[in-house]
Amino acid sequence: MSKRAAATVFALSIAAFAQADDEHHSHPVPEKLGTVRFATSCAAAVQPAFERAVALLHSFAYSASEQAFRAVAAQDPGCAIAYWGMAMSHYHPLWAPPSGEELRAATSQISKAVDMGTGTPRERQFIDALAIYYRDAEQAAPEIRAQRYADAMANVARRNTQDAEAQIFYALALIATAPPADKSHARQKQAAAILEPLYRQQPQHPGLAHYLIHATDSAELAPQGLAAARAYSRIAPSVPHALHMPSHIFTRLGLWDDSIASNRAARAAAREQGDLGEELHAMDYLMYAYLQRGRYPDAQQLLVDLETKADIHASDFKEGYASTAMPVRFAVERRTWDVSKKLEPRPDSPPHVAALAYWARALGHTRGPNAGSAAADIAKLEDCRRALQSAGNKYWATQVEVLLKEAQAWQSQANGESEAAIQFMRAAADEEDAVEKLPVTPGPIVPAREQLGELLLELKRPEQALKEFQTALSSAPRRRGALVGAITSADRVGNQEVARQLRAELNQ
């Protein structure tokens, strides 16, 4: 994207700064960011600009935030906390951790902040906590460093109980280190308990609304996050990510029309600002919602639009996942098996992204009218799983293991081995149900529990199928495939009252 200046109005007449943004997936400077108060010992002239940079950071506008902190340091070279901000802009606690040149830049920035030795004791605490994250970055795994940072921020929060930003950044660290397998959501609940009273005091703070959405992004907690979801896009309406984030809660609650509106707005803003990663992210959530609403022509148009994106970097997880998942979602949810078996991963896709295409192909080969062998694609899935295990990527190795078991289930069904098929699919469903999704995805392409219902329905076991569909709907409300499957199952067992209720839900 070409460099350009943009005037920004921040909260109550905060000064505008000219910014440049060359990264294809970064958030250019928005016009309204919300209200942040972060006291510093830096020159009074740069305080509004510093708070603006923190507001950008709270909305994950990372590239723009880094540039804004850099502008503060240029104006006040003694402002050590500005270098903290630059390094914090590279951290991405809920996205992919920094690596390569980004990691080296951040390490240099936080080292400079430490070496300067300036600032208040509170500022030094923020700096020292982040320095712990970047320490031994080439040796220690990102999740280990993230936990070290969370522990350090716990101390900062305890030492600054009346400081909102200390509490907010600690809450974010809790969310970032919540174990995906902890279905009690203990850390998310701890974070929400910190954020909610602050949000009542500062209803225009972008980080409070944003992080409350992330803290409640689960089937259990989503109702608790609905108020923040409805507010965030009004707090920072010029930020594409802020326009998109409410759809995390809308998706959890099956509020498809709300999700569509949210992601249409986010996509338009991201496209206008040249943010390809955020546009694709919104398009993937939009595809998901269109399919659940039965708006198939609109979903098809997204694939047409996707074909016009010539500069997608599949190695970038955010871009690679969305651009791969969209055609997979459309083909599998529409059951166009001839299309599914022809899908290909994009060049340079990481294994957990390429696995989506191999999984779709396996289903295409085994579920169509001329069911055959998916052996080659199952072997590819096994390769992806092994690569992730070797890299120590436990979370995504588990997710690919689920896809592999689903593919093996449908292969067994195609081979006439119904009991083996049920065993594979039930194992996939149990494994998938045991972990939470990551923020970058709206959810599995088709939940394994829903597929188990489909399999049982094919095997003429509608009573068992209905039970699985209803369980799937408790975790993913108003998913179209599960509703249709449950209605069919209820009709076949003669439970007309349940079928009537489900039809009403489908047609809402």
VOGU-3710 file (C-alpha; in Angstrom, 3 decimals, decimal comma):
1> mskraaatvf> 0,000/0,000/0,000  1,327/3,473/-0,842  2,209/5,779/2,032  -0,338/8,395/2,858  -1,189/10,719/5,702  -4,517/10,540/7,488  -5,982/12,951/9,990  -7,330/11,283/13,107  -9,745/12,632/15,666  -9,288/10,820/18,970
11> alsiaafaqa> -11,958/11,089/21,675  -12,089/14,649/23,026  -10,035/16,647/20,507  -6,852/14,542/20,593  -4,252/15,824/18,161  -3,840/14,266/14,724  -0,624/12,718/13,506  0,470/11,733/9,994  1,162/8,016/9,726  2,514/5,646/7,080
21> ddehhshpvp> 1,543/2,011/6,591  3,240/-0,272/4,111  2,108/-3,664/5,402  -0,645/-5,250/3,326  -2,440/-6,644/6,396  -2,005/-3,743/8,843  -4,613/-1,370/10,189  -4,103/2,135/8,744  -4,814/4,983/11,098  -8,520/5,167/11,912
31> eklgtvrfat> -10,496/8,312/12,653  -12,186/7,390/15,943  -10,526/5,153/18,497  -12,297/5,623/21,822  -10,915/7,160/24,991  -7,760/6,015/26,787  -5,963/7,611/29,736  -2,417/6,379/30,291  -0,343/8,730/32,462  3,351/9,068/31,563
41> scaaavqpaf> 6,371/11,142/32,552  6,993/12,048/28,905  6,737/15,619/27,629  3,256/17,035/28,026  3,174/17,838/24,316  3,282/14,142/23,364  0,768/12,851/25,931  -2,279/13,001/23,617  -0,320/11,245/20,868  0,873/8,587/23,315
51> eravallhsf> -2,680/7,852/24,457  -3,782/7,697/20,838  -1,069/5,092/20,208  -2,298/3,048/23,184  -5,858/3,237/21,846  -4,629/1,841/18,526  -2,853/-0,915/20,420  -6,027/-1,835/22,305  -7,837/-2,337/18,987  -4,988/-4,486/17,616
61> aysaseqafr> -4,114/-1,845/15,020  -0,567/-3,011/15,429  1,301/-1,412/12,549  -0,371/1,958/13,034  0,242/1,712/16,762  3,953/1,009/16,310  4,283/3,997/13,994  2,389/6,207/16,436  4,673/5,243/19,322  7,656/5,833/17,038
71> avaaqdpgca> 6,379/9,365/16,321  6,128/10,006/20,074  9,734/8,904/20,563  10,845/11,148/17,708  9,269/14,130/19,444  10,478/13,169/22,910  13,633/10,999/22,648  13,683/10,541/26,426  10,265/8,897/26,521  11,242/5,299/27,358
81> iaywgmamsh> 7,640/4,090/27,616  7,214/4,906/23,910  9,740/2,161/23,136  7,676/-0,164/25,351  4,731/0,698/23,120  6,670/-0,121/19,956  7,682/-3,507/21,346  4,138/-4,151/22,611  2,828/-3,505/19,093  4,797/-6,558/17,945
91> yhplwappsg> 3,593/-8,912/20,682  0,100/-9,844/19,302  -1,000/-11,838/22,391  -4,055/-13,387/20,708  -2,570/-13,719/17,219  0,593/-15,318/15,921  3,645/-14,404/18,049  6,407/-12,260/16,537  9,178/-14,002/14,659  12,029/-13,159/12,335
101> eelraatsqi> 12,610/-9,474/11,693  9,586/-8,455/13,764  10,949/-10,292/16,797  14,375/-8,746/16,349  12,889/-5,243/16,047  10,785/-5,683/19,173  13,714/-7,068/21,165  15,783/-4,043/20,192  12,981/-1,648/21,127  12,323/-3,087/24,582
111> skavdmgtgt> 16,075/-3,313/25,245  16,360/0,404/24,483  13,495/1,150/26,883  15,254/-0,856/29,610  18,644/0,730/28,977  17,251/4,280/29,024  16,255/3,852/32,659  13,879/6,830/32,532  10,247/7,094/33,566  8,215/6,659/36,730
121> prerqfidal> 8,390/3,447/38,795  5,056/2,407/37,243  6,377/2,953/33,716  9,479/0,913/34,592  7,224/-1,910/35,761  5,429/-2,012/32,395  8,786/-1,981/30,602  10,371/-4,668/32,769  7,333/-6,951/32,435  7,440/-6,836/28,643
131> aiyyrdaeqa> 11,214/-7,296/28,669  10,575/-10,676/30,314  8,527/-11,737/27,283  11,327/-10,916/24,845  14,105/-12,382/27,001  15,645/-15,570/25,508  13,225/-15,246/22,607  15,275/-17,474/20,339  15,343/-20,303/22,890  12,093/-20,193/24,906
141> apeiraqrya> 8,794/-21,101/23,225  6,267/-18,258/22,769  3,741/-19,846/25,146  6,380/-20,074/27,887  7,334/-16,431/27,392  3,670/-15,427/27,342  3,151/-17,066/30,718  6,237/-15,319/32,114  4,830/-12,004/30,898  1,413/-12,782/32,431
151> damanvarrn> 3,068/-13,519/35,777  5,000/-10,256/35,562  1,844/-8,311/34,715  0,112/-9,877/37,698  2,752/-8,183/39,858  2,273/-4,886/38,003  -1,478/-5,094/38,586  -1,028/-5,883/42,289  1,343/-2,936/42,727  -0,984/-0,547/40,849
161> tqdaeaqify> -4,460/-1,490/41,995  -5,951/1,873/41,071  -4,325/2,045/37,649  -6,807/0,963/34,964  -4,208/0,270/32,271  -2,244/-2,055/34,545  -5,424/-4,025/35,200  -6,444/-4,048/31,537  -3,115/-5,287/30,206  -3,043/-7,948/32,919
171> alaliatapp> -6,539/-9,100/31,927  -5,399/-9,391/28,306  -2,418/-11,478/29,434  -4,787/-13,801/31,293  -6,919/-14,286/28,179  -3,833/-14,891/26,054  -2,572/-17,643/28,369  -5,892/-19,394/29,005  -5,393/-23,110/28,216  -7,606/-24,153/25,267
181> adksharqkq> -8,418/-27,407/27,078  -9,696/-25,634/30,203  -13,432/-25,819/29,653  -14,030/-24,143/33,014  -12,700/-20,915/31,408  -11,079/-19,975/34,695  -8,696/-17,391/33,281  -11,322/-15,871/31,011  -13,636/-15,481/33,992  -10,829/-13,926/36,033
191> aaaileplyr> -10,164/-11,474/33,198  -13,862/-10,611/32,868  -14,076/-9,958/36,615  -11,275/-7,403/36,227  -12,659/-5,797/33,077  -16,379/-5,488/33,838  -16,220/-2,959/36,716  -13,677/-0,894/34,790  -15,938/-0,956/31,737  -18,784/0,479/33,784
201> qqpqhpglah> -16,448/3,332/34,810  -14,931/3,870/31,322  -17,584/2,861/28,760  -15,671/4,494/25,888  -12,430/2,589/26,477  -11,724/0,412/23,403  -9,654/-2,206/25,205  -12,293/-2,880/27,835  -15,012/-3,686/25,308  -12,579/-5,520/23,034
211> ylihatdsae> -11,110/-7,770/25,702  -14,498/-8,496/27,264  -15,513/-9,932/23,896  -12,415/-12,132/23,839  -12,903/-13,154/27,471  -16,450/-14,315/26,750  -15,807/-15,908/23,345  -17,093/-19,348/24,362  -20,432/-21,127/24,341  -20,622/-20,811/28,128
221> lapqglaaar> -19,814/-17,107/28,448  -21,043/-15,552/25,188  -24,296/-14,109/26,641  -22,163/-12,220/29,157  -20,266/-10,544/26,296  -23,236/-9,400/24,235  -23,426/-5,876/25,681  -19,718/-5,243/24,972  -20,152/-6,713/21,487  -22,943/-4,294/20,684
231> aysriapsvp> -20,911/-1,368/22,031  -17,416/-1,908/20,631  -18,160/-0,960/17,044  -19,598/2,342/18,300  -16,566/3,036/20,478  -14,044/2,689/17,641  -16,118/2,655/14,431  -13,242/3,519/12,097  -11,206/0,444/13,087  -11,973/-2,572/10,873
241> halhmpshif> -11,152/-4,957/13,703  -13,552/-3,167/16,047  -16,307/-3,462/13,462  -15,599/-7,188/13,107  -15,071/-8,223/16,737  -18,755/-8,172/17,775  -19,344/-11,036/15,348  -17,339/-13,343/17,619  -20,186/-13,136/20,120  -22,882/-13,048/17,434
251> trlglwddsi> -21,460/-16,272/15,969  -21,422/-17,956/19,371  -25,097/-17,064/19,864  -26,262/-17,831/16,323  -27,185/-14,179/15,653  -26,465/-14,491/11,941  -28,022/-11,248/10,714  -26,023/-9,298/13,310  -22,860/-11,123/12,259  -23,530/-10,337/8,609
261> asnraaraaa> -23,990/-6,627/9,339  -20,860/-6,553/11,503  -18,629/-8,217/8,942  -19,989/-6,342/5,952  -19,019/-3,114/7,722  -15,624/-4,504/8,756  -14,897/-5,753/5,264  -15,746/-2,400/3,675  -13,570/-0,487/6,139  -10,666/-2,911/5,744
271> reqgdlgeel> -10,838/-2,740/1,956  -10,926/1,060/2,034  -7,874/1,119/4,315  -5,943/-1,482/2,309  -5,966/-4,054/5,120  -6,113/-7,367/3,257  -5,719/-9,581/6,307  -8,612/-7,961/8,133  -10,755/-7,972/4,975  -10,220/-11,707/4,472
281> hamdylmyay> -10,873/-12,352/8,166  -14,207/-10,524/7,906  -15,035/-12,330/4,654  -14,509/-15,728/6,303  -16,891/-14,855/9,151  -19,272/-13,422/6,570  -19,145/-16,663/4,565  -19,933/-18,614/7,719  -22,939/-16,418/8,541  -24,296/-16,358/4,966
291> lqrgrypdaq> -24,227/-20,164/4,871  -26,070/-20,447/8,178  -28,703/-18,025/6,890  -29,085/-19,897/3,613  -27,927/-16,881/1,600  -26,051/-18,975/-0,930  -25,808/-16,446/-3,794  -24,200/-13,980/-1,374  -21,804/-16,667/-0,192  -20,975/-17,536/-3,793
301> qllvdletka> -20,199/-13,885/-4,529  -17,597/-13,928/-1,756  -15,758/-16,674/-3,621  -15,912/-14,619/-6,808  -14,471/-11,666/-4,891  -11,800/-13,894/-3,366  -10,548/-14,776/-6,835  -9,731/-11,101/-7,426  -7,283/-11,030/-4,490  -3,958/-11,598/-6,216
311> dihasdfkeg> -1,631/-10,707/-3,329  -2,705/-13,224/-0,664  0,181/-14,507/1,446  -0,807/-18,040/2,474  2,165/-18,209/4,838  0,501/-15,444/6,886  -1,918/-17,466/9,032  -4,645/-14,841/9,103  -4,700/-14,516/5,308  -3,972/-18,161/4,587
321> yastampvrf> -6,630/-19,545/6,908  -9,449/-17,293/5,710  -8,687/-17,685/2,003  -8,495/-21,471/2,352  -11,464/-21,906/4,686  -13,927/-19,917/2,572  -14,100/-22,245/-0,471  -13,928/-25,257/1,858  -16,892/-23,963/3,889  -18,947/-23,300/0,774
331> averrtwdvs> -18,273/-26,671/-0,844  -18,714/-28,821/2,268  -21,758/-27,047/3,731  -23,430/-27,058/0,301  -22,413/-30,725/-0,119  -20,983/-30,127/-3,567  -18,686/-33,111/-3,286  -17,357/-32,901/-6,843  -16,073/-29,420/-5,986  -14,730/-30,523/-2,604
341> kkleprpdsp> -12,499/-33,223/-4,024  -10,823/-30,749/-6,384  -9,823/-28,160/-3,778  -6,125/-27,419/-3,391  -4,168/-25,725/-0,602  -2,493/-22,475/-1,539  1,281/-22,552/-2,097  3,281/-21,949/1,098  0,313/-22,832/3,337  1,319/-23,964/6,843
351> phvaalaywa> 0,244/-27,545/7,597  -2,755/-26,617/9,758  -4,130/-24,508/6,896  -3,353/-26,976/4,104  -5,119/-29,639/6,184  -8,471/-27,919/5,561  -8,167/-28,559/1,825  -7,037/-32,172/2,286  -9,963/-32,777/4,654  -12,444/-31,301/2,170
361> ralghtrgpn> -11,000/-33,483/-0,590  -11,282/-36,573/1,595  -14,976/-35,818/2,189  -15,472/-35,173/-1,513  -14,050/-38,586/-2,386  -16,023/-40,493/0,254  -19,407/-38,736/0,474  -20,399/-38,223/-3,137  -22,613/-40,514/-5,210  -19,546/-42,336/-6,510
371> agsaaadiak> -17,779/-42,770/-3,167  -14,239/-44,009/-3,476  -10,895/-43,829/-1,758  -9,560/-40,841/0,146  -6,333/-42,640/1,009  -4,091/-39,991/-0,568  -5,755/-37,132/1,277  -5,823/-39,049/4,558  -2,082/-39,590/4,130  -1,661/-35,826/3,584
381> ledcrralqs> -3,581/-35,145/6,794  -1,300/-37,530/8,650  1,708/-35,664/7,235  0,270/-32,351/8,447  -0,329/-33,736/11,908  3,196/-35,113/12,161  4,693/-31,807/11,018  2,757/-29,925/13,694  3,690/-32,430/16,383  7,356/-32,183/15,416
391> agnkywatqv> 7,150/-28,395/15,643  5,618/-28,619/19,116  2,362/-27,037/17,927  0,112/-29,081/20,190  -3,082/-27,096/19,643  -3,109/-27,328/15,870  -1,829/-30,906/15,910  -4,985/-31,716/17,891  -7,205/-29,848/15,440  -5,693/-31,714/12,482
401> evllkeaqaw> -6,079/-34,976/14,413  -9,822/-34,203/14,585  -9,949/-33,615/10,810  -8,041/-36,849/10,242  -10,474/-38,885/12,340  -13,429/-37,319/10,525  -11,900/-38,259/7,167  -11,249/-41,797/8,431  -14,845/-42,011/9,624  -16,280/-41,121/6,226
411> qsqangesea> -13,815/-43,457/4,519  -14,982/-46,279/6,798  -18,597/-45,437/6,016  -17,847/-45,516/2,286  -16,247/-48,946/2,799  -19,369/-50,245/4,555  -17,671/-50,331/7,965  -20,364/-48,501/9,900  -19,243/-49,302/13,449  -15,684/-48,223/12,687
421> aiqfmraaad> -17,081/-45,029/11,155  -19,058/-44,247/14,306  -16,033/-44,963/16,479  -13,796/-42,615/14,484  -16,389/-39,834/14,402  -17,291/-40,068/18,060  -13,610/-39,874/18,970  -13,261/-36,787/16,752  -16,300/-35,163/18,384  -15,085/-35,857/21,911
431> eedaveklpv> -11,622/-34,498/21,090  -12,997/-31,368/19,422  -15,423/-30,673/22,263  -12,552/-30,803/24,770  -10,786/-27,682/23,448  -11,775/-24,131/22,579  -11,305/-22,577/19,154  -8,768/-19,816/18,567  -9,957/-16,241/17,861  -9,006/-16,302/14,176
441> tpgpivpare> -11,701/-18,873/13,310  -15,493/-18,656/13,613  -15,423/-22,375/14,380  -14,851/-25,732/12,699  -15,971/-25,986/9,085  -18,580/-28,486/10,293  -18,440/-29,487/13,970  -17,560/-33,150/14,465  -20,611/-33,637/16,691  -22,835/-32,415/13,867
451> qlgelllelk> -21,091/-34,804/11,470  -21,720/-37,630/13,927  -25,416/-36,804/13,713  -25,222/-36,866/9,904  -23,476/-40,239/9,991  -26,061/-41,756/12,333  -28,844/-40,376/10,165  -27,286/-42,051/7,112  -27,181/-45,294/9,103  -30,913/-44,963/9,807
461> rpeqalkefq> -30,475/-44,335/13,518  -32,554/-41,144/13,814  -33,066/-41,287/17,578  -29,312/-41,392/18,190  -28,774/-38,781/15,485  -31,257/-36,386/17,110  -29,374/-36,592/20,396  -26,067/-35,714/18,708  -27,581/-32,859/16,697  -29,110/-31,387/19,841
471> talssaprrr> -25,765/-31,646/21,644  -24,075/-29,927/18,689  -26,649/-27,129/18,796  -26,016/-26,537/22,490  -22,413/-25,642/21,621  -23,081/-23,922/18,281  -26,633/-22,522/18,368  -28,666/-22,195/15,166  -26,164/-23,850/12,851  -28,171/-24,627/9,747
481> galvgaitsa> -26,802/-28,121/9,129  -27,461/-29,239/12,691  -30,972/-27,761/12,664  -31,875/-29,429/9,374  -30,415/-32,716/10,592  -32,267/-32,488/13,892  -35,566/-31,687/12,132  -35,144/-34,700/9,840  -34,276/-36,911/12,801  -37,246/-35,666/14,847
491> drvgnqevar> -39,594/-36,261/11,909  -38,319/-39,809/11,488  -38,828/-40,697/15,148  -42,254/-39,044/15,125  -41,434/-36,276/17,587  -43,448/-33,559/15,914  -43,241/-31,090/18,806  -39,444/-31,041/18,697  -39,543/-30,842/14,892  -41,926/-27,863/15,094
501> qlraelnq> -39,703/-26,019/17,569  -36,618/-26,630/15,464  -38,351/-25,447/12,274  -39,360/-22,248/14,026  -35,750/-21,709/15,077  -34,491/-22,364/11,550  -36,904/-19,841/10,098  -36,296/-17,053/12,619
//
